[in-house]
């Protein structure tokens, strides 16, 4: 959903209405992940998508209807066999899409503004989306100083629990469905429930590139396009120029000193591309002493072996050195700066996601294994569902009963 926040902010600033379509559930194989969103404004402009294109046209029409009626709508799309031209998923899965009209001054608009402002401040935040019709489907929630305006979730105890869970979900790796019993003390099975999809917006991952070389130019550009907040650090101003790295923040400082002082967490990747003894050892040592999830250094195998000796002399332990990705990147076979940058970013993604790096055609099972999201208590992740062999396009649909946000 992060890719529609900028167009959402522009329209909120202008006081213009728009419709937000969110993929709130998926069964079997689906082209996009839960929490993916599409935005359609009053002029019919589209940003983002909720599928690989197979049902986006139908969802677009629902967005236009929501803008006209002011009502939320949830629709299901699945396999279409005899109706080959109906809106359907060719991948064999089933998805549920919730369309929410966002009107200036509404709770939905206020919740989105909270999320947008938090993301801009690099603060973790989660957007809560009530997904079931009986409980006010389409209501949007975000943690604010004034929680009284978010009464669509029901009684105050349920609201307090939902907002507390949204705070905890803000740093989650993937969206999670929260379920609340409507009757206090009853189990989920014995009573009705309110379902809230928590879509987390942890702060953007950082990519710190040490050394203003041509490989850094390509990596900064590719990293920014992949959603990283990119910083290039090099004390040599003649090479580290802002116009050379338009997609990054350029820092003129000694790399080791900068890495020891800048905020680094488990969502940070550090790539030392200087290949210069004046900077390498201090920078790599500082990077390995940080909680960064990925630390890589450019150089040949001979350079790497020599570098290990110098790092050990500098006091870096073997346990820390085991974290070093050097020579950097995956063996894709490319040689240009752009191809090298691709191999580096591919390794960063592999480390972050726990992938194998194997060709998909040589693997088995789901292409995108379900993410493991910590949970507990009475509120749990969405249960697994079995998809029928053939499901008509739009096999189930509810209208929000005149819900106006």
DATA-V515362 format. One record per residue. PSI is psi in whole degrees, 0 to 359 (999 if undefined). Layout:
psi = (PSI PSI)
This chain:
psi = (342 330 348 1 321 310 329 317 318 317 328 320 325 351 32 140 157 167 139 118 127 132 109 348 151 140 145 221 133 144 336 161 157 138 348 146 156 139 132 124 180 339 0 7 143 138 129 179 162 358 189 13 346 330 3 327 317 320 323 316 322 324 317 321 319 323 325 322 336 15 146 149 138 131 153 137 135 201 140 110 296 336 76 336 4 160 120 165 118 348 353 7 183 133 149 130 129 127 125 123 133 109 139 133 355 167 322 317 319 320 317 323 319 315 313 315 320 317 320 328 2 36 137 138 156 140 126 132 115 120 350 139 319 334 15 47 138 347 140 140 144 150 123 171 332 99 356 339 354 42 357 343 348 217 166 326 320 320 315 319 318 316 323 319 325 322 317 328 350 329 12 159 339 160 151 140 124 137 136 131 133 329 116 132 337 155 164 324 332 349 174 163 157 128 131 122 118 113 109 148 72 157 152 141 147 144 112 119 120 120 122 70 175 328 326 323 313 319 321 317 314 322 317 319 338 7 6 148 109 135 133 123 124 129 347 100 332 332 322 79 143 322 339 335 70 341 11 161 126 128 127 96 164 126 317 317 318 315 331 341 332 150 125 133 191 354 17 138 135 126 116 106 12 320 42 121 335 335 329 305 311 318 314 319 316 321 317 338 352 170 14 138 336 129 118 153 135 147 162 173 323 317 320 314 317 322 322 320 314 325 319 321 327 358 8 129 161 326 319 320 334 341 346 127 96 132 146 147 172 155 76 342 355 163 336 163 320 318 323 318 320 318 325 312 325 321 323 314 319 315 318 322 351 28 174 337 2 153 137 328 345 5 170 161 189 142 321 92 148 137 146 118 124 141 187 176 209 351 124 171 163 139 160 150 149 127 134 160 325 120 129 151 137 65 342 144 137 152 148 17 36 18 126 124 999)
